[in-house]
Amino acid sequence: MHTDKLVHMANQIGTFFEAMPDRAEALDGIAQHIKKFWDPRMRRELFAALDADAAATLLPIVREALEGHRQQLA
């Protein structure tokens, strides 16, 4: 899948969870959604883009969720 599409999808998830008043719960919600609904190839590609800084358009909350839950999502 194209990285831009993955970033767009991740940002949509982030936008939904960003409205939650509890930031920790929002970060966990983003990670859980990606773990539950994205296949491992999609997650690997998103992390590769994140590591290569090719995912510069990720929302800060999504970036924080990915970095904070990396082992759980691997």
Buried (B, 14 or more C-beta within 10 A) or exposed (E): EEBEEBBEBBBEBBEEBBEBEEEEEBBBBBBBBBBEEBEEEBBEBBBEBBEEEBBEEBBEBBBBBBEBBEEEBE
